[in-house]
Amino acid sequence: MAVIPVALAGRPYEVVIAEGLLARFAEAAAPFLKGYAGGARKVPVVADTNTHRLYHAALEASLAAGGYGAEWFVVEPGEDAKTWPVLERLTDRLLALGVTRKDHVIALGGGVVGDLVGFACAITKRGVGFVQVPTTLLAQVDSSVGGKTAINTRAGKNLIGAFHQPSLVLIDPLVLATLPDREMRAGYAEVLKYGLLGDAVFFAWLEANGNKVLAREPQALEHAIATSIAMKARIVAEDERETLYLRALLNLGHTFGHALEAETGFSDRLLHGEAVALGMVLAAKYSARRGEISAEDAARAGGAIAAAGLPASLAPLGLTCDGAALVDHMRHDKKAEGTTLPFLLLRALGEAYVARDVDLADIAAFLDAELAA
């Protein structure tokens, strides 16, 4: 078992990683379930239909053993759950259940469920607690930690949200056994991100052991999850709201990636982790274009991504747009400051930085060349 503290001033919490943790949920989360003791009130649990089908029996059995019941709120899988109508239904349900600011709601699922529940809890009674139980690799290593919560709108992804930290994150690597291979690879993109942005040794370890992580070998998988979370926990503790731009490093690949997601309609055509992977390839190539890393290092980054079965070029997407259209999507990025847009680029493999001198016309020309390749 690994326990990683997220040392936020006045609001610390823990991320616990252990096989079989879902079956021991009630025991592990007991300090946060006191308001539901005795079964007079049921524990609100939010899941999508897939996660509910796979894990509701195990969670309910654990809760029952602890003397609790479960009140389920089930949403459809995918980004369509992160919308105003679903948020309204969820907050109405929480209010009808009489949830108080001392209670906790359980988010059982991937990043979509975590984002939805976190934002609902942030705005319900100005702050209800929640416990994250992430069931995808992407959520386990990234979105479940750090307190970024949001929904999507017509203007773009995650533009309406709040910083609202969980009280506890419980990670059971065994749940990844049911995760489709494509989703596993998409989550692995975020693991690679941690190596590329700030840990060259970890990146080299992933080059040698990524196949073991993707094969869900227990020791390799736990090392990858724990190393990723430890890095994110350090960054979040130092810069919770991105005021120092340190936390912005966690967005490596995301500016390019979000534009590609928008162009493909935030659909299964390009999963978030796949978009981030391709975004990191583009960030590495653009860094080489600026002379900040070598073409060989850019190729090494792309090679690690391709070796994981992730997209490493734009061609397979069959996009019909040009670079300017992708840049237009970027203008809605949350990191935009007036008429400028910071880009996360690389000075070396394992060293990302925020570039503030990027010419968007040059980005468009770069993307035109990549689209034509």
Disulfide bonds with the S-S distance in Angstrom:
none
